[in-house]
Amino acid sequence: MAEAERGGRAAEALGAATVGATAVGATAVGAVQARVRVARLGLWLIAAILAVRQVAVVLATPRGERLTDLETWVGPEGVLHVKGSLYESTQFTGTPFGGLVLKPLTRAAEQALGWGWTFGTLLLVVALGLVAARALPQPVSRRTSLLAAPVAVSLLMLSLPVRNALYLGQTSIMPVLLVLLGCFAVRGERASGLLIGVAAALQPTLLLFTPLLWFTGRRRAALCAGATFAACTVLAWAAMPRDSYTYWVHHMAGVGLGGNADDLGNQSLHGALLRLGLTGPLEIVLFLLLGAGVAVLALRRAVRYAHDGQLLLAVAITGCAAIVVSPTAWQHQLLWVLLAVVGQVGRRSGDRYVWPVAVVLVMTLPARTMVPDKAFLHPLRADLILLAALATAAVVPFLSRTSPYWQTPIPTRYADPAPSRFRHVPLVGSLRRVITRPNLLFELLLIRVTYYAYAQIRLAAAGGSNSAGRVTAEEHGWEIHSVERALNIDIEHWANHAVVKVDWLRDFFDFYYESFHFGVPLTILAVLYWRRPVDYRWARTAIGFATVFALIGFWLYPLAPPRLMPGLGFIDTVHGPQDFTQPDYGTLTELTNQYAAMPSLHFGWSLWCGLVILVLAPRWWMKALGLLHPLFTVTAIVVTGNHWVLDAVGGALVVAAGFGVTYLFQGPRARMVTARAEKVSSDSPAPSKDRTPS
């Protein structure tokens, strides 16, 4: 009985523990679900804010500057309103079927031009985002399924094609939505083919979706799509024979309508070949051959990914091929590239974010942001979205769902936690130090976008107006000059005039000032990336924080350098004589704010270079050579009249802050930890081989 009593008590205790564990588990699950609901609500709020902003931008633009394409179609003299051919003015570039569909909407559009069209377009964008979110390749987690829709709508609102379509009043969202509805939303192959056929009637290159349907087993849908396209085209030909002949025969399916085909806005293969200087029969033959090759390769890839269960990716690949082979593909027609964000690329977990980030940046930022304005990069800059579409259609090796890396990519290697001298360092314990080499493309994107933001903030730091910015900067210049005189460190005038008297010395420091500012930091980052990836992350993070702190200084304290201070007699050895009678001089010289002088990033970045070399160089002479760079730089910025001595002090402070914040967030350098681990492993005896016969 005693044993039975003890057994009963044990069972009761076990049951109570089980109930307690179940309650704790239910509480944890409930907390996670609550966080997901809050995150979803926040994402939908962001999407709503973006939608309101887009409407405000469009409707705040004066009449005659907004919805210009729609005004061209339905205005008092619009091509859909007046009698005669749609293509007499070459302003209407759609198919005759598109004109036939839009003509009944003319009067309604005239009565509500702007509001109705803009809100209708927003509803189409929301519908497109919802359909795309539901079409994600399975399986997806519940969290992903809940958060995908607001994220998709937000990305669409930010994308250049949607913004362009809203601003111009274009209809380019309709064909994309019709194709997605036909592939994912409607039931029955006939309905699917009907929607895709109507989309092709509005944008003929979307006929590429008919072979995709055929080779993925939806042959009835493919036949229905082709028949619908033919019926719509014949209907438009019967209703508007003259316009149909003009479009299909005289202009060869719309080629020559609208803007010039070699315009930068035309992101098709035809436009790229024209921009490269190819014309005439050679260009046409080359366009047809390359276009056919891209179409065949893209369809083969799309069919393979569709059979793999990634139908949305297959649709994106086919849509990108339609962009490439189209005679004209204007910016508002390039939405297919954004859908390619669903593809997974890379075997390493650290590479998974590179492709979606690259697609989002290309589709939301202007090409001038992504590519520097250098002559040898102009072809890349002019055809950036085309190259993204071409890469999606024919090049990027998207992972198959049958790949072992689909669910379990190669994990990222992290350094072991390292004790620091301070109790609360690192501040973010979850921010573990990565010891593997980061993705090169991602780093290049990060550097480029960061530098563009840096340049824009420098420009914005000029002040509310050029004249006001100059006055404030000169007042701060007098303040700095007074402080230096009080400290007896006002050596700028003496150093400037002393160097001017020695031609070779002046030329040397002018060259050093202009040539080494960007080259040396980029070289150091490149060497660290290739030879010391662990230290690369530490150094890159430090210079990033230092630059952010410097931008805050530019914004809060615009400062005129000595060469832009009237009355002090400085000689600008780099830029030449100054004309202080010009009210805007110095504020925007060569499209950069010359009043962003405090702190001096010229010296700050050079000091960062010297410290990195001092810490990491293996030999003493390398360390000494590295310290010469900040010494030469501080001399150059002072003797050329481009900075005050206190600017260099400010540069040193932001660099120190950059290294300090990096230490606070990440703790000691990961290299120290890995070196210790490598030493321990090298001291351990090697395991003996198992000689047991198999």
Secondary structure as GFF3:
##gff-version 3
##sequence-region A 1 694
A	DSSP	alpha_helix	2	60	.	.	.	ID=ss1
A	DSSP	alpha_helix	68	74	.	.	.	ID=ss2
A	DSSP	alpha_helix	96	102	.	.	.	ID=ss3
A	DSSP	three_ten_helix	103	105	.	.	.	ID=ss4
A	DSSP	alpha_helix	106	111	.	.	.	ID=ss5
A	DSSP	alpha_helix	115	134	.	.	.	ID=ss6
A	DSSP	alpha_helix	142	158	.	.	.	ID=ss7
A	DSSP	alpha_helix	160	168	.	.	.	ID=ss8
A	DSSP	alpha_helix	173	180	.	.	.	ID=ss9
A	DSSP	pi_helix	181	185	.	.	.	ID=ss10
A	DSSP	alpha_helix	189	202	.	.	.	ID=ss11
A	DSSP	three_ten_helix	204	208	.	.	.	ID=ss12
A	DSSP	alpha_helix	209	215	.	.	.	ID=ss13
A	DSSP	alpha_helix	219	239	.	.	.	ID=ss14
A	DSSP	alpha_helix	241	245	.	.	.	ID=ss15
A	DSSP	pi_helix	246	250	.	.	.	ID=ss16
A	DSSP	alpha_helix	269	275	.	.	.	ID=ss17
A	DSSP	alpha_helix	280	307	.	.	.	ID=ss18
A	DSSP	alpha_helix	311	325	.	.	.	ID=ss19
A	DSSP	three_ten_helix	331	333	.	.	.	ID=ss20
A	DSSP	alpha_helix	336	339	.	.	.	ID=ss21
A	DSSP	three_ten_helix	340	342	.	.	.	ID=ss22
A	DSSP	three_ten_helix	349	351	.	.	.	ID=ss23
A	DSSP	alpha_helix	354	364	.	.	.	ID=ss24
A	DSSP	alpha_helix	367	370	.	.	.	ID=ss25
A	DSSP	three_ten_helix	375	377	.	.	.	ID=ss26
A	DSSP	alpha_helix	378	382	.	.	.	ID=ss27
A	DSSP	alpha_helix	384	394	.	.	.	ID=ss28
A	DSSP	alpha_helix	440	460	.	.	.	ID=ss29
A	DSSP	alpha_helix	466	487	.	.	.	ID=ss30
A	DSSP	alpha_helix	492	500	.	.	.	ID=ss31
A	DSSP	alpha_helix	503	531	.	.	.	ID=ss32
A	DSSP	alpha_helix	533	556	.	.	.	ID=ss33
A	DSSP	three_ten_helix	562	564	.	.	.	ID=ss34
A	DSSP	alpha_helix	601	616	.	.	.	ID=ss35
A	DSSP	alpha_helix	620	639	.	.	.	ID=ss36
A	DSSP	alpha_helix	645	666	.	.	.	ID=ss37
A	DSSP	alpha_helix	670	683	.	.	.	ID=ss38
###
